[in-house]
Each structure stands twice: as C-alpha cells, then as structure tokens.
C-alpha cells in the first residue's frame, strides 16, 4: 500500500472511531486532527451515521461497493450517503461513486430514489494543506449522477465488446 492510501485508510479508521466514541480523539497526529475535524463538522451539522462501511452488491447492475457512512442530519431526518476523502481536491467523479452507493443501498433495502437515498456528500480533509476543517461538497440529485454512471459503464462495455452501436443502444435502453 502506498503512503497516500495508508494515510487515507488511517483517516477513515479514525473518523469511524470518533463516531464510536461519540467525541473527538484528541490525537495530535495528522489523521487524528483530520478525524476530529470531521467529528466537529458532524456535531455542528447534526449528522449521525446509521451504518458505516457496509459492503453491498447489486444483482441487477452487477456492481458493488462500500460506502463510508449512511446517516441522517437531525434537521431533515433524510437518509444521505457520505464519503470521507483525504485527497488533494474534490473531483466530479466522486458524485458517480456516491450515486452508485445510493443506488446499491436503495436496491438492497427495497427503496426507490424518492423513498430512499437521493442525496449525498463528500467530506474532505486535506492531507497536503493539513486542513483540519473539512471541505464539504453536497450532491442534491444522485439519481442523475447514477444515470451518468450507467452510461459510462455502458460505453466502457461497448468498447470492450467492439464498437457495435446496436449493443450500446440496447445497454442504454436497459435491455442488456
């Protein structure tokens, strides 16, 4: 495991530990300070995880994943998917990852986009700048991002099959 991946894994573990302890770690390491920053954000915003690190797979879409947290904000009680990041910046691809997690959760729990998870956010603590206050990127409409995820996957599968336009159109219509 490279150094960046190891730091990300340690950061995730410490964020989970803050929620188990229901308080900051008071750990002076970089990842400890980053995790305490996430805890402070969650306390301020009223976020409480319901599930963490639960692996899910979709029989329908043949995709799997493990979201960092599924939780609720006190003010809305709406389920949201959260992904903790220790990357050097926010990337638009993060929305596709969150959308896949939301789709998985909804399918596994027999929910729809209107009754289950349709929103999510990335919570990023910057390891390079050693920013302790996390950057928050909300995504209000993960269903749209899910459609983009499926279209990108269909395009990838199309390239793997050989450029057969009829196959691509069938995949996009949901017939394959």
Backbone as a printed PyTorch tensor [residue, N CA C, xyz], in Angstrom:
tensor([[[  0.8620,  -1.1770,   0.0000],
         [  0.0000,   0.0000,   0.0000],
         [  0.9040,   1.2350,   0.0000]],

        [[  0.6000,   2.1920,  -0.8780],
         [  1.4320,   3.3960,  -0.9130],
         [  1.0900,   4.3230,   0.2590]],

        [[  1.9080,   5.3370,   0.4400],
         [  1.7630,   6.2250,   1.5850],
         [  0.4200,   6.9620,   1.6090]],

        [[ -0.0300,   7.4320,   0.4430],
         [ -1.3140,   8.1530,   0.3760],
         [ -2.4760,   7.2310,   0.7450]],

        [[ -2.4400,   5.9980,   0.2290],
         [ -3.5020,   5.0420,   0.5410],
         [ -3.4940,   4.6840,   2.0250]],

        [[ -2.3100,   4.5160,   2.5920],
         [ -2.2030,   4.1900,   4.0170],
         [ -2.7550,   5.3270,   4.8720]],

        [[ -2.4440,   6.5750,   4.4860],
         [ -2.9570,   7.7170,   5.2300],
         [ -4.4820,   7.7750,   5.1230]],

        [[ -5.0230,   7.5140,   3.9230],
         [ -6.4760,   7.5150,   3.7330],
         [ -7.1600,   6.4530,   4.5710]],

        [[ -6.5710,   5.2630,   4.6170],
         [ -7.1290,   4.1730,   5.4220],
         [ -7.1100,   4.5290,   6.9040]],

        [[ -6.0090,   5.1030,   7.3610],
         [ -5.8960,   5.5040,   8.7730],
         [ -6.9120,   6.6030,   9.0990]],

        [[ -7.0690,   7.5620,   8.1830],
         [ -8.0400,   8.6460,   8.3660],
         [ -9.4580,   8.0850,   8.5050]],

        [[ -9.8410,   7.1760,   7.5900],
         [-11.1760,   6.5690,   7.6510],
         [-11.3900,   5.8520,   8.9840]],

        [[-10.3950,   5.0990,   9.4070],
         [-10.4920,   4.3520,  10.6580],
         [-10.6930,   5.2970,  11.8450]],

        [[ -9.9770,   6.3990,  11.8410],
         [-10.0900,   7.3430,  12.9510],
         [-11.4120,   8.1040,  12.9180]],

        [[-11.9330,   8.3900,  11.7220],
         [-13.2560,   9.0270,  11.6510],
         [-14.2900,   8.0880,  12.2630]],

        [[-14.2440,   6.8100,  11.8890],
         [-15.1870,   5.8390,  12.4710],
         [-15.0450,   5.7850,  13.9870]],

        [[-13.8010,   5.8380,  14.4590],
         [-13.5580,   5.7820,  15.9060],
         [-14.2000,   6.9700,  16.6220]],

        [[-14.1920,   8.1710,  15.9970],
         [-14.8240,   9.3210,  16.6550],
         [-16.3190,   9.0860,  16.8410]],

        [[-16.9450,   8.4250,  15.8520],
         [-18.3860,   8.1690,  15.9690],
         [-18.6710,   7.0680,  17.0000]],

        [[-17.7980,   6.0930,  17.0980],
         [-17.9610,   5.0510,  18.1250],
         [-17.8090,   5.6710,  19.5130]],

        [[-16.8160,   6.5310,  19.6730],
         [-16.5580,   7.1840,  20.9690],
         [-17.5440,   8.3040,  21.2650]],

        [[-18.2380,   8.7800,  20.2060],
         [-19.1290,   9.9360,  20.3280],
         [-18.3690,  11.1780,  20.8020]],

        [[-17.1580,  11.3270,  20.2600],
         [-16.3750,  12.5030,  20.6170],
         [-15.0380,  12.5010,  19.9060]],

        [[-14.3310,  13.6180,  20.0210],
         [-13.0290,  13.7170,  19.3560],
         [-12.0160,  12.7690,  19.9750]],

        [[-10.9890,  12.4710,  19.1810],
         [ -9.9430,  11.5440,  19.6430],
         [ -8.8770,  12.2460,  20.4600]],

        [[ -8.7340,  13.5460,  20.2460],
         [ -7.6340,  14.2910,  20.8610],
         [ -6.2980,  13.6280,  20.5440]],

        [[ -6.1700,  13.1980,  19.3060],
         [ -4.9700,  12.5500,  18.7790],
         [ -4.2420,  13.6050,  17.9550]],

        [[ -2.9970,  13.9240,  18.3120],
         [ -2.2770,  15.0140,  17.6640],
         [ -1.6640,  14.6380,  16.3160]],

        [[ -1.8380,  13.3840,  15.8720],
         [ -1.3250,  13.0110,  14.5510],
         [ -2.1450,  13.7290,  13.4790]],

        [[ -1.6160,  13.8140,  12.2700],
         [ -2.3490,  14.4660,  11.1810],
         [ -3.7120,  13.8120,  10.9770]],

        [[ -3.7560,  12.4900,  10.8990],
         [ -5.0390,  11.8140,  10.6660],
         [ -5.9720,  11.9660,  11.8660]],

        [[ -5.4320,  12.0330,  13.0600],
         [ -6.2560,  12.2650,  14.2420],
         [ -6.8860,  13.6450,  14.2130]],

        [[ -6.1050,  14.6620,  13.8300],
         [ -6.6400,  16.0220,  13.7370],
         [ -7.6660,  16.1150,  12.6130]],

        [[ -7.4070,  15.4250,  11.4940],
         [ -8.3680,  15.4180,  10.3860],
         [ -9.6820,  14.7690,  10.8260]],

        [[ -9.5980,  13.6410,  11.5280],
         [-10.7970,  12.9410,  12.0110],
         [-11.5580,  13.7990,  13.0150]],

        [[-10.8380,  14.4760,  13.8970],
         [-11.5050,  15.3630,  14.8560],
         [-12.2130,  16.5070,  14.1400]],

        [[-11.6420,  16.9660,  13.0110],
         [-12.3060,  17.9940,  12.2080],
         [-13.6160,  17.4950,  11.6340]],

        [[-13.6290,  16.2440,  11.1710],
         [-14.8690,  15.6520,  10.6600],
         [-15.8800,  15.5100,  11.7950]],

        [[-15.4180,  15.0770,  12.9690],
         [-16.3130,  14.9590,  14.1160],
         [-16.9390,  16.3130,  14.4550]],

        [[-16.1130,  17.3690,  14.4750],
         [-16.6220,  18.7060,  14.7950],
         [-17.6700,  19.1450,  13.7650]],

        [[-17.4150,  18.8550,  12.4810],
         [-18.3920,  19.1720,  11.4340],
         [-19.7000,  18.4060,  11.6840]],

        [[-19.6060,  17.1030,  11.9590],
         [-20.7990,  16.2710,  12.1670],
         [-21.6040,  16.7640,  13.3640]],

        [[-20.9250,  17.1320,  14.4260],
         [-21.6170,  17.6630,  15.6060],
         [-22.3240,  18.9750,  15.2830]],

        [[-21.6250,  19.8640,  14.5920],
         [-22.1950,  21.1770,  14.2440],
         [-23.4110,  21.0270,  13.3330]],

        [[-23.3280,  20.1160,  12.3730],
         [-24.4010,  19.9470,  11.3910],
         [-25.4770,  18.9580,  11.8250]],

        [[-25.2530,  18.2490,  12.9150],
         [-26.2440,  17.2920,  13.4010],
         [-26.2780,  15.9980,  12.6060]],

        [[-25.1290,  15.5850,  12.0650],
         [-25.0620,  14.3380,  11.2990],
         [-24.7630,  13.1610,  12.2190]],

        [[-25.5420,  12.0960,  12.0590],
         [-25.3270,  10.8570,  12.8110],
         [-25.3370,   9.6880,  11.8390]],

        [[-24.2750,   8.8880,  11.8200],
         [-24.2880,   7.7050,  10.9510],
         [-25.2670,   6.6590,  11.4660]],

        [[-25.9360,   5.9960,  10.5300],
         [-26.8290,   4.8800,  10.8400],
         [-26.0780,   3.5760,  10.5670]],

        [[-25.2960,   3.5820,   9.4880],
         [-24.4760,   2.4280,   9.1080],
         [-23.1370,   2.9400,   8.6070]],

        [[-22.0790,   2.1870,   8.8600],
         [-20.7670,   2.5370,   8.3320],
         [-20.1130,   1.3020,   7.7220]],

        [[-19.4030,   1.5530,   6.6270],
         [-18.5870,   0.5260,   5.9730],
         [-19.3410,  -0.7930,   5.7450]],

        [[-20.5490,  -0.7070,   5.2160],
         [-21.3450,  -1.8990,   4.9180],
         [-21.2020,  -2.2170,   3.4280]],

        [[-20.6100,  -3.3640,   3.1140],
         [-20.4400,  -3.7720,   1.7190],
         [-21.7780,  -4.2240,   1.1520]],

        [[-22.0540,  -3.7760,  -0.0750],
         [-23.3080,  -4.1280,  -0.7480],
         [-23.0050,  -4.4980,  -2.1940]],

        [[-23.8490,  -5.3550,  -2.7540],
         [-23.7390,  -5.6950,  -4.1700],
         [-25.1250,  -5.6490,  -4.8000]],

        [[-25.1300,  -5.3460,  -6.0790],
         [-26.3780,  -5.2860,  -6.8310],
         [-26.4280,  -6.4450,  -7.8010]],

        [[-27.4320,  -7.2780,  -7.6510],
         [-27.6440,  -8.3670,  -8.6000],
         [-28.1350,  -7.8020,  -9.9310]],

        [[-28.8940,  -6.7360,  -9.8750],
         [-29.4530,  -6.1410, -11.0840],
         [-28.3820,  -5.4800, -11.9500]],

        [[-27.4800,  -4.7200, -11.3160],
         [-26.4950,  -3.9480, -12.0760],
         [-25.0890,  -4.5460, -12.0530]],

        [[-24.9190,  -5.6360, -11.3000],
         [-23.6120,  -6.2930, -11.2020],
         [-22.5130,  -5.3220, -10.8120]],

        [[-22.7730,  -4.5930,  -9.7400],
         [-21.8150,  -3.6300,  -9.2030],
         [-21.8500,  -3.7460,  -7.6850]],

        [[-20.7590,  -3.4190,  -7.0510],
         [-20.6970,  -3.4750,  -5.6020],
         [-19.9100,  -2.3080,  -5.0560]],

        [[-20.0420,  -2.0850,  -3.7680],
         [-19.3000,  -1.0030,  -3.1440],
         [-19.5330,  -0.9620,  -1.6520]],

        [[-18.7250,  -0.1390,  -0.9890],
         [-18.7910,   0.0080,   0.4600],
         [-18.7810,   1.4940,   0.8120]],

        [[-19.9350,   2.0800,   1.0560],
         [-19.9550,   3.4970,   1.4390],
         [-19.3550,   3.6970,   2.8250]],

        [[-18.7470,   4.8560,   3.0200],
         [-18.1670,   5.1520,   4.3330],
         [-19.2500,   5.2900,   5.3940]],

        [[-20.3320,   5.9820,   5.0520],
         [-21.4040,   6.1510,   6.0350],
         [-22.7360,   6.4180,   5.3420]],

        [[-23.7580,   5.8460,   5.9140],
         [-25.1420,   6.1820,   5.6010],
         [-25.6630,   6.7920,   6.8920]],

        [[-26.2460,   7.9700,   6.7970],
         [-26.6860,   8.6010,   8.0300],
         [-27.7930,   9.6080,   7.8080]],

        [[-28.0790,  10.3230,   8.8720],
         [-29.1490,  11.3180,   8.8450],
         [-28.6530,  12.6180,   9.4800]],

        [[-29.1840,  13.7200,   8.9570],
         [-28.9880,  15.0150,   9.5870],
         [-30.2020,  15.2790,  10.4600]],

        [[-29.9660,  15.7550,  11.6550],
         [-31.0330,  15.9680,  12.6300],
         [-32.1590,  16.8410,  12.0640]],

        [[-31.8070,  17.8830,  11.3270],
         [-32.8220,  18.8480,  10.8710],
         [-33.7820,  18.2730,   9.8400]],

        [[-33.3560,  17.2790,   9.0500],
         [-34.2330,  16.7680,   7.9970],
         [-34.6270,  15.3070,   8.1930]],

        [[-33.8350,  14.5640,   8.9270],
         [-34.0290,  13.1350,   9.1480],
         [-33.9600,  12.3270,   7.8520]],

        [[-33.5110,  12.9570,   6.7750],
         [-33.3900,  12.3070,   5.4720],
         [-32.1080,  11.4740,   5.4280]],

        [[-32.2100,  10.2620,   4.8650],
         [-31.0260,   9.4310,   4.6900],
         [-30.1150,  10.0270,   3.6270]],

        [[-28.8150,  10.0560,   3.9050],
         [-27.8180,  10.5230,   2.9440],
         [-26.6350,   9.5610,   2.9720]],

        [[-25.8840,   9.5380,   1.8810],
         [-24.6560,   8.7550,   1.8150],
         [-23.4880,   9.7340,   1.9120]],

        [[-22.5020,   9.3630,   2.7060],
         [-21.3280,  10.2070,   2.9540],
         [-20.0780,   9.4340,   2.5610]],

        [[-19.1620,  10.1330,   1.9050],
         [-17.8650,   9.5460,   1.6020],
         [-16.7910,  10.4680,   2.1470]],

        [[-15.9290,   9.9420,   2.9880],
         [-14.8340,  10.7160,   3.5490],
         [-13.6520,  10.6460,   2.5970]],

        [[-13.0590,  11.7920,   2.3300],
         [-11.9340,  11.8700,   1.4100],
         [-10.7490,  12.5280,   2.0950]],

        [[ -9.5650,  12.0280,   1.7700],
         [ -8.3310,  12.6730,   2.2280],
         [ -7.4940,  13.0690,   1.0120]],

        [[ -8.1580,  13.2430,  -0.1210],
         [ -7.4840,  13.5730,  -1.3790],
         [ -7.0650,  15.0390,  -1.3950]],

        [[ -6.3080,  15.3860,  -2.4220],
         [ -5.8130,  16.7660,  -2.5340],
         [ -6.8560,  17.7060,  -3.1350]],

        [[ -7.9920,  17.1910,  -3.5510],
         [ -9.0320,  18.0490,  -4.0960],
         [-10.3070,  17.2760,  -4.3570]],

        [[-11.3740,  18.0190,  -4.5890],
         [-12.6500,  17.4060,  -4.9500],
         [-12.6260,  17.0990,  -6.4460]],

        [[-13.2360,  15.9960,  -6.8180],
         [-13.3130,  15.6070,  -8.2230],
         [-14.7700,  15.2810,  -8.5570]],

        [[-15.1620,  15.6130,  -9.7780],
         [-16.5460,  15.3670, -10.1860],
         [-16.8880,  13.8810, -10.1640]],

        [[-15.9010,  13.0200, -10.3600],
         [-16.1490,  11.5840, -10.3170],
         [-16.6460,  11.0940,  -8.9700]],

        [[-16.3990,  11.8770,  -7.9150],
         [-16.8810,  11.4770,  -6.5900],
         [-18.4000,  11.3590,  -6.5730]],

        [[-19.0880,  12.1960,  -7.3560],
         [-20.5530,  12.1480,  -7.4060],
         [-21.0330,  10.8150,  -7.9710]],

        [[-20.3030,  10.2680,  -8.9430],
         [-20.6800,   8.9780,  -9.5230],
         [-20.5270,   7.8670,  -8.4910]],

        [[-19.4720,   7.9510,  -7.7010],
         [-19.2510,   6.9700,  -6.6310],
         [-20.3890,   7.0340,  -5.6130]],

        [[-20.7390,   8.2360,  -5.1850],
         [-21.8480,   8.3940,  -4.2340],
         [-23.1610,   7.8870,  -4.8230]],

        [[-23.3820,   8.1630,  -6.1090],
         [-24.6080,   7.7090,  -6.7730],
         [-24.6790,   6.1880,  -6.7910]],

        [[-23.5520,   5.5420,  -7.0510],
         [-23.5350,   4.0750,  -7.0390],
         [-23.8610,   3.5510,  -5.6470]],

        [[-23.2830,   4.1730,  -4.6210],
         [-23.5880,   3.7520,  -3.2440],
         [-25.0720,   3.9310,  -2.9360]],

        [[-25.6370,   5.0630,  -3.3380],
         [-27.0630,   5.3150,  -3.0860],
         [-27.9220,   4.2880,  -3.8100]],

        [[-27.6020,   4.0060,  -5.0640],
         [-28.3670,   3.0190,  -5.8340],
         [-28.2740,   1.6390,  -5.1880]],

        [[-27.0790,   1.2740,  -4.7420],
         [-26.9050,  -0.0140,  -4.0620],
         [-27.7550,  -0.0810,  -2.7980]],

        [[-27.6590,   0.9450,  -1.9770],
         [-28.4050,   0.9720,  -0.7220],
         [-29.9060,   0.8640,  -0.9890]],

        [[-30.3750,   1.6530,  -1.9510],
         [-31.8070,   1.6340,  -2.2650],
         [-32.2520,   0.2600,  -2.7470]],

        [[-31.4590,  -0.3570,  -3.6190],
         [-31.8250,  -1.6820,  -4.1270],
         [-31.8300,  -2.7220,  -3.0060]],

        [[-30.7660,  -2.7380,  -2.2140],
         [-30.6370,  -3.7350,  -1.1360],
         [-31.7650,  -3.6000,  -0.1110]],

        [[-32.2070,  -2.3650,   0.1330],
         [-33.2390,  -2.1240,   1.1440],
         [-34.6480,  -1.9720,   0.5540]],

        [[-34.8010,  -2.2660,  -0.7370],
         [-36.1210,  -2.2040,  -1.3540],
         [-36.6950,  -0.7990,  -1.4240]],

        [[-35.8260,   0.1970,  -1.5670],
         [-36.2570,   1.5870,  -1.6130],
         [-36.1450,   2.1250,  -3.0360]],

        [[-36.7440,   3.2670,  -3.2630],
         [-36.6370,   3.9450,  -4.5560],
         [-35.8540,   5.2400,  -4.3380]],

        [[-35.6080,   5.9400,  -5.4350],
         [-34.9180,   7.2260,  -5.3110],
         [-35.7540,   8.2140,  -4.5010]],

        [[-37.0690,   8.0960,  -4.5280],
         [-37.9020,   9.0410,  -3.7720],
         [-38.1220,   8.6070,  -2.3200]],

        [[-37.9990,   7.3190,  -2.0230],
         [-38.1940,   6.8660,  -0.6380],
         [-36.8860,   6.5410,   0.0650]],

        [[-35.7970,   6.4460,  -0.6790],
         [-34.5030,   6.0860,  -0.1020],
         [-33.5170,   7.2340,  -0.1670]],

        [[-32.3080,   6.9080,  -0.5490],
         [-31.2430,   7.9110,  -0.6180],
         [-31.2220,   8.5390,  -2.0010]],

        [[-31.2680,   9.8630,  -2.0300],
         [-31.1320,  10.5880,  -3.2940],
         [-30.0910,  11.7040,  -3.1790]],

        [[-29.5960,  11.9280,  -1.9640],
         [-28.5910,  12.9750,  -1.7320],
         [-27.3660,  12.3810,  -1.0560]],

        [[-26.2510,  13.0620,  -1.2450],
         [-25.0280,  12.6260,  -0.5880],
         [-24.0320,  13.7560,  -0.5210]],

        [[-22.9050,  13.4690,   0.0930],
         [-21.8600,  14.4850,   0.1420],
         [-20.5060,  13.8650,   0.4060]],

        [[-19.5190,  14.5440,  -0.1280],
         [-18.1330,  14.2110,   0.1700],
         [-17.6670,  15.1480,   1.2710]],

        [[-16.9810,  14.5800,   2.2330],
         [-16.4190,  15.3260,   3.3460],
         [-14.9050,  15.1160,   3.2480]],

        [[-14.1960,  16.1730,   2.8510],
         [-12.7710,  16.0410,   2.5410],
         [-11.9160,  16.8330,   3.5130]],

        [[-10.9650,  16.1360,   4.1230],
         [ -9.9350,  16.7730,   4.9410],
         [ -8.6390,  16.7130,   4.1290]],

        [[ -8.0240,  17.8500,   3.9130],
         [ -6.8710,  17.9440,   3.0190],
         [ -5.5840,  17.5630,   3.7380]],

        [[ -4.9870,  16.4570,   3.3030],
         [ -3.7540,  15.9890,   3.9390],
         [ -2.5530,  16.8500,   3.5520]],

        [[ -2.5640,  17.4050,   2.3460],
         [ -1.4260,  18.2230,   1.9040],
         [ -1.3840,  19.5520,   2.6330]],

        [[ -2.5190,  20.2240,   2.6780],
         [ -2.5790,  21.5180,   3.3600],
         [ -2.7630,  21.3390,   4.8640]],

        [[ -2.9470,  20.1030,   5.2730],
         [ -3.2150,  19.7560,   6.6710],
         [ -4.3960,  20.5700,   7.2080]],

        [[ -5.4090,  20.7070,   6.3330],
         [ -6.6210,  21.4150,   6.7160],
         [ -7.4410,  20.5110,   7.6250]],

        [[ -7.7460,  21.0060,   8.7790],
         [ -8.4700,  20.2090,   9.7610],
         [ -9.9800,  20.3990,   9.6020]],

        [[-10.4020,  21.6010,   9.2220],
         [-11.8180,  21.8340,   8.9570],
         [-12.1270,  21.2480,   7.5860]],

        [[-13.0140,  20.2760,   7.5060],
         [-13.2380,  19.6070,   6.2220],
         [-13.9620,  20.4890,   5.2060]],

        [[-13.6820,  20.2010,   3.9440],
         [-14.4080,  20.8020,   2.8320],
         [-15.6020,  19.9010,   2.5460]],

        [[-16.7600,  20.4800,   2.3540],
         [-17.9900,  19.7200,   2.1440],
         [-18.4910,  19.9700,   0.7290]],

        [[-18.7830,  18.9060,   0.0050],
         [-19.3480,  19.0260,  -1.3410],
         [-20.6470,  18.2250,  -1.3620]],

        [[-21.7980,  18.9210,  -1.2960],
         [-23.0820,  18.2090,  -1.3410],
         [-23.5110,  17.9080,  -2.7780]],

        [[-24.2370,  16.8240,  -2.9380],
         [-24.8300,  16.4330,  -4.2160],
         [-26.3130,  16.1840,  -3.9660]],

        [[-27.1500,  17.0440,  -4.5370],
         [-28.5790,  17.0090,  -4.2430],
         [-29.3560,  16.0100,  -5.0900]],

        [[-28.8340,  15.6210,  -6.2440],
         [-29.5880,  14.7590,  -7.1430],
         [-28.7180,  13.6010,  -7.6260]],

        [[-28.5290,  12.6090,  -6.7710],
         [-27.6710,  11.4770,  -7.1370],
         [-28.2930,  10.6080,  -8.2250]],

        [[-29.5960,  10.6800,  -8.3970],
         [-30.2340,   9.8790,  -9.4470],
         [-29.6860,  10.2640, -10.8270]],

        [[-29.4930,  11.5440, -11.0680],
         [-28.9130,  11.9920, -12.3360],
         [-27.4850,  11.4700, -12.4840]],

        [[-26.7240,  11.5330, -11.4170],
         [-25.3410,  11.0250, -11.4610],
         [-25.3170,   9.5080, -11.6830]],

        [[-26.3250,   8.8080, -11.1710],
         [-26.4290,   7.3640, -11.3880],
         [-26.6270,   7.0660, -12.8770]],

        [[-27.4520,   7.8770, -13.5330],
         [-27.6600,   7.6950, -14.9710],
         [-26.3540,   7.8970, -15.7370]],

        [[-25.5650,   8.8610, -15.3080],
         [-24.2570,   9.0860, -15.9380],
         [-23.3420,   7.8940, -15.6690]],

        [[-23.3640,   7.3800, -14.4440],
         [-22.5660,   6.1960, -14.1010],
         [-22.9170,   5.0370, -15.0320]],

        [[-24.2120,   4.7780, -15.2000],
         [-24.6460,   3.6690, -16.0570],
         [-24.2650,   3.9080, -17.5200]],

        [[-24.3590,   5.1510, -17.9690],
         [-23.9860,   5.4640, -19.3520],
         [-22.4760,   5.2690, -19.5570]],

        [[-21.6850,   5.6870, -18.5850],
         [-20.2350,   5.4890, -18.7020],
         [-19.8900,   4.0070, -18.7030]],

        [[-20.5600,   3.2550, -17.8560],
         [-20.2960,   1.8130, -17.8270],
         [-20.7260,   1.1720, -19.1430]],

        [[-21.8560,   1.6010, -19.6790],
         [-22.3120,   1.0660, -20.9550],
         [-21.3110,   1.3800, -22.0560]],

        [[-20.7710,   2.5770, -22.0370],
         [-19.7770,   2.9570, -23.0410],
         [-18.5270,   2.0920, -22.9020]],

        [[-18.0880,   1.8690, -21.6570],
         [-16.9270,   1.0090, -21.4150],
         [-17.1940,  -0.4080, -21.9320]],

        [[-18.3610,  -0.9530, -21.5950],
         [-18.7130,  -2.3000, -22.0660],
         [-18.7760,  -2.3440, -23.5880]],

        [[-19.2930,  -1.2720, -24.1870],
         [-19.3620,  -1.1820, -25.6410],
         [-17.9600,  -1.2470, -26.2430]],

        [[-17.0270,  -0.5190, -25.6480],
         [-15.6500,  -0.5470, -26.1400],
         [-15.0450,  -1.9420, -26.0040]],

        [[-15.3830,  -2.6350, -24.9100],
         [-14.8530,  -3.9800, -24.6870],
         [-15.4320,  -4.9820, -25.6770]],

        [[-16.6830,  -4.7920, -26.0720],
         [-17.3540,  -5.6970, -26.9940],
         [-16.9440,  -5.4560, -28.4460]],

        [[-16.3530,  -4.3250, -28.6880],
         [-16.1130,  -3.8870, -30.0590],
         [-17.2000,  -2.8810, -30.3810]],

        [[-16.8810,  -1.8900, -31.1440],
         [-17.8460,  -0.8030, -31.3660],
         [-19.0720,  -1.2440, -32.1570]],

        [[-20.0290,  -1.8310, -31.4450],
         [-21.2960,  -2.2720, -32.0320],
         [-22.3790,  -1.3240, -31.5220]],

        [[-22.8400,  -0.4290, -32.3720],
         [-23.7950,   0.5900, -31.9690],
         [-25.1040,  -0.0120, -31.4650]],

        [[-25.5640,  -1.0870, -32.0600],
         [-26.8100,  -1.7220, -31.6170],
         [-26.6710,  -2.2110, -30.1770]],

        [[-25.5090,  -2.8010, -29.8440],
         [-25.2700,  -3.2650, -28.4680],
         [-25.3200,  -2.0840, -27.4920]],

        [[-24.6500,  -0.9860, -27.8260],
         [-24.6340,   0.1860, -26.9550],
         [-26.0480,   0.7140, -26.7350]],

        [[-26.8240,   0.7920, -27.7700],
         [-28.1970,   1.2860, -27.6360],
         [-29.0400,   0.3550, -26.7750]],

        [[-28.8550,  -0.9630, -26.8980],
         [-29.5760,  -1.9200, -26.0500],
         [-29.2030,  -1.7400, -24.5840]],

        [[-27.9170,  -1.5420, -24.3120],
         [-27.4770,  -1.3440, -22.9310],
         [-28.0850,  -0.0680, -22.3730]],

        [[-28.0600,   0.9920, -23.1340],
         [-28.6010,   2.2650, -22.6680],
         [-30.1150,   2.1990, -22.4510]],

        [[-30.8080,   1.3670, -23.2170],
         [-32.2540,   1.1850, -23.0240],
         [-32.5490,   0.2170, -21.8850]],

        [[-31.5100,  -0.4120, -21.3320],
         [-31.6950,  -1.3290, -20.2220],
         [-32.0820,  -2.7330, -20.6520]],

        [[-31.8840,  -3.0760, -21.9140],
         [-32.2700,  -4.3940, -22.4020],
         [-31.1740,  -5.4290, -22.2140]],

        [[-29.9760,  -4.9780, -21.8430],
         [-28.8850,  -5.9220, -21.5670],
         [-28.3950,  -5.6880, -20.1640]]])
